[in-house]
């Protein structure tokens, strides 16, 4: 069921409020109708079902098996962060290849630390101002949305009030028309009953002559 927190008065104001018996009967009819027609999945999507083994890929299956095989579960070391926080050490038996590898690691560490220092300096200089400016803009957007919401609620209240006033103005006329309609229907029924009585009398007279 969708979460509906707003209720609009859509029933006519000139009608008498339904009784508890009528409300119960209406709710019973609604429940019966909903059992025959399922909800629109786009309107009230059902909760997601728990994962099923058939939706697991081989990679996920192997990862779940790895995590469940040890206790506590091991951490996933996808990135080697040691190159960024430790300085390379000189190998005991240096060779051109090993020195080239250590030099590459040193360049990587230097580039990362330099970039980190630049970012921290920028954050220290402009971070507070940028954060305050961002909060200022968010506060302005929030105030604008709150103002728009209050204006929309006011417009809804004005429309509802005008609708109620208009219906109360034409209420006596509607009641008079309803009573006239009931009287007209009653007269039609009375006429049909009288016509049926006359028809039977005629049939009775004709049957007596025969």
N, C-alpha and C positions, 0 to 999 in steps of 0.2 A: 504494500500500500504506500502511495506517496505521502510525504509529510506535508499536510495542509494546515497551516497555522492562521490563515486569514479567512474570515467568514463574511460574506457580503449578504445583506438582507435583500433577497430577490423575490420573496413572496409579496403579494399585494397587501397593503396595509389595511384595506377596507374589509378583508376577509377575517373571519373569526379565527383565532389560533387553534390548531388541531389539538384534540384531546390525547391523553396518554394511550388510549386504545387505538386511535388512528395512527399515532406515531409508531406503535409496536407493529401494527399491521403493515405499514409502509416499509419499515425496516425488514420485516419478514419477506416481503416481496422483493426488496432490493437484494437481500442475501440469496434468495432462490434464483434470481436472475443472474447474479454474479457466478453462481456455481455452474450455470449453463454456458456462459461466455467468459473465457479467461481474460485476464487483464492484458492490455496492450504492453508488450515488452518495452516499447520506447517510453511509455508513460510511467510505469512502475516496474522497473527491472528487478528480477528476483535476485537474492543474494548469491554471490559466486559460490559454486560448489567447491568442496575441498579437492586438492590436487589428486589426480588419478594416475596410476603408474603408466597408463598408455600415453600420457602427454609428456612424460619425461624423456628427454633426449639421452643418448648414451653418455654425453659429457656430464650432464646433471646426475645421472645414475651413478657414474663412477665417483663423482665428487661427494654425493650423499654416502656412498659406501665408505669412502676414505674418512669422512667426518665421524661416522658412526663406529668405525673400527677402533678409534683411540679415545681415551678419556683422560683429561679434558680434550675437546677437539683442537687440533693443531691450527695455528694461524696460517693464513694464506700469504706466503711471501712472493707476491707476483713481481714486486719491484725491489731491486737491490739498492737500499738507501745508504749502504755503507760508503759508497763512493762519494757521497756528499758530506759526510761528517767525519771521515777519517782521512788522514794524510797518507799517501802511498809511502811504503817503506822500501828501502833499497834491498834488492834480493842479495842473498849471500854470494852467489856466483853470477855476477851480472853478465849478460850477453846483450848484443845489440837489439835482439827481439824483445827481451824482458825489459830493457831500458826504454824502448819505444812504447811498450805497453804501460809502464809506470808513468812515463811522460804524458801519455794520452789521458790517464786517470787524473794526473795533476792538473792538466788543462781543464778537464771536465769539472773538477772540484773548484778550481779558481773561477771559472765562468759562472758556476752556480752560486758561489759565495758572493761574487761581485754583483750578480743580479739580485741576490737576496738583500745585500746591503743597500743597493739602490732603491729597491722596493720599500724596505723599512724606513729609509730616509724620506721617501715621498709620503709614506703613510704617516710618519711623525710630523711632517710639515703641513700636509694638506688633508690628512685623514679626518681630523676632528671637524674641519670646516665642511668637507664633503658630506660627512655624516649629518651635520646640522642642516645643511642645505637640502639633503635628501629628506630628512624628517619634516622640514618646512614645506616642501612640495607635497609630501604625503598628507600632511595636516590640511593643506589647502584643498586637496582632492577630497579628503574626508568631509570637510565642511561643506563643499559644493554638493556632494552626494547627500548629506544630511539635509541640506536646504531643499534639494530637489525632492527628497522623500517626504519632507514636511509639506511642501507645496502640493505634491500629488495626493497626500492624505487629506489636505484641506479641500482640494477639488472633489475628491470622492465624497467627503462629508457634505459639501454644497449640493452636489448632484443628488445624493440620497435625501437631503432635506427638501430640495425642490420636488423630487419625485413623491415624497410623502405628502407634502402640502398639496400637490396637484391631485393625488388620489383621494385625499380627504375632502377636497373641494367637490369632486365628482362622485363622492361616496353616496350621498342621498339619491342622486339620479340613477346610479348603478343599481341601488337597492330597489328603486321604483321600477326600473326596467326588468329586474329579476322577478319581482312580484307579478308584474304584468305578463311576463313570459310564463310563469307558473300558472297564472289564471288562464292564459290562452291554451296551454297544454291541457289543463283540467277541463276546459270547455270542449276541447277537441275529443278528449276521452269520453266526456258525458254524451257528446253528440254521437260518437261511435257506438256507445252502449245503447242509446235510444234507437239508433238506426238498426242495430242488431235485434232489439226487442220488436220493432215494427216489422222487420223481415220475418221473424218467427211467427208473429201474429198473422201476417199475410199467408205464410206457408200453412199455418194451422187452419185458416179459413178455407184455403184452396183444398187442403186435405179433407175437410169436413164436407165440402160440396161433392167431392168425388165419392 
